Amino acid sequence: MKSNIKLALVSLAAAGMLFAGCAKKEVVETSGTESTAAVSSVSEPATPAKPAEMSVYFAFDSSELDASAQATLDAIAEWLKATGTNVTVEGNCDERGSREYNLALGQRRADSVRDYLIARGVPAGQIGTVSYGEERPVCTSHGEACWAQNRRADIK
């Protein structure tokens, strides 16, 4: 009977050591006193929040991504890789130029964004593209300040 009790105690001690080995100790200092807390060493990586900005802007007659656009797309790429969300990149233009020219420029802008995201590790199958040319302006006034808002690619 004593051997059964000893065996049970040894088993409990071994199980306790096994669980203790799965946690790390963290020292927390509060008001000059120290306390020790067990913290699980197994944690899920945090899923990044959807970026607040889901559009990038272009210079007149350009599909080149500037540093600001690249920074925005870097955050979007991390979010897309973490979530697996499928998106469509919508290329847009201001009202200057012919309808055909603006559709082609909008497509170049959408393709530029898609290519950048793929280069940052987003699977190509997650990204579709479409050009709306000048058909979906966010600003309908005339002038550079308004046109600059319409030269964009929206990630939807």
N, C-alpha and C positions, 0 to 999 in steps of 0.2 A: 504494500500500500504506500509506504514511504517512497518507493521508486516511482510510482505513478504520480505522486505529488511533485517530486523533483523533476520528472519529465515534463509535467504541465508547466512548472515554473520556468524551466529552461526554454520551453516553446514560447511562452509569453515574453520572456526576455529577448529572445531572438526576433520575434515579431516586432517588438518595440524598437529594437535597433534597426530593423529593416525600414520601418516607417520614419525613424529619426534620420536615417541616411538619405531620405528623399526630400528633406527640407533643409534649408540653410538658415542660419541664425542671422538676425539683423539686430544691431544695437540701436536703440532709439533713446536719445537723450532729451529729457524734459526737465526743465528747472534744476539742472545740476544733478539729477538722479539718472541712473541708467536702468533700462529694463530690456530684457531680451524677448524677442517675439519670433516665432517660427514663421517663415515665409516659404510658400511653395515655390520650388525652383522650376516647376512646369507652368509655363504661361503662354497664352496665345498671343501672337503678335497683334498689335492694335491695327484695326482696319482704318486707313486714313479716311477722313471725312471728305465728302464730295467738295471739290474746290468751289469757292464762291464765284470765281470768274471762269466762265466756260466759253469765252470768246477771245480771239486774238485779232489784232488790227494790222493793216498793211499800209505801206506808203502808196502814193498815187501810181497806178500802172505797174504794180509790183506784186510778186508772189513770194518774195523773200521774207524770212522770219527774222525780226530783229531780236535783240537781247531780251526785251520785255516779253515778247511773244514766246520765246524759248523758255523763259522762267515759268510762265503760265502753263505751257505745255508739259514741262517737267512734272509739275504738281498733278496735272491731269493724267499723265502717264502712270504715275505711282498709284493713283486712285483706280485707274482702269486695270492695272495688273493685279491689284489686291482684290478687286470686286468681280472681275470678269464681265463687267457690264458691256453690252454692245452699244455702240454709238454711231451716229451719222454726222459727218463733217459737212456743214452747209457753207459753200463758198458764195460770197456776196460782193457786189461792186456798187460804186456810186453811179449816178445817172449819166455821167459823161461817157461817150463812146457809143457805138452801135449795139443793138441788142445782141447780135451774134458775137461781137468782140467781148462784151461783158460776160456772156455765158462761158466763153472759153477762158477768160481771166478768172472768173469765179471757180471754174474747175481746176485751174492751176493752183489757186489758193487752197482749195480743199485737198488736192493731192499733196501739196507741200506740207500741210498739217498732218495728213495721214502718214506720209513718209517719215516725218520727224518722230511721231509716236511709235511707229514700227521700229525705228532705229533705237528707241529708248526701251525696247523690249515688249511692247504691247503686241499681242498676236494679230496678224493682219485680218484674220477672220472676225475680229471684234469691231472692225472699222469699215463703215461704208462712206461713200462720198456722193454729193449732189451739188450742182451749181444752180443758183437762182439768179445769177447775174444781177441786174438792177431791180428785179421784181419784188423784193422784200426789204424795202428800206426801213430803218428804225427812225430815221429823221427825214422829213419831207420838205424841209426848207432848202433854200439854195445858198451855197457858199461853202468855203473850206471846212468850217467847224462841223457843219452837218455832213458833208461828204465824207469826212474822216470817220464818222460813226458808221457809215454804210460800207466802208472798205474793210470787210471782216470775214472771219470764218467762225461759225458757231458750232460748238460741239453739243449735239442733242442726243 
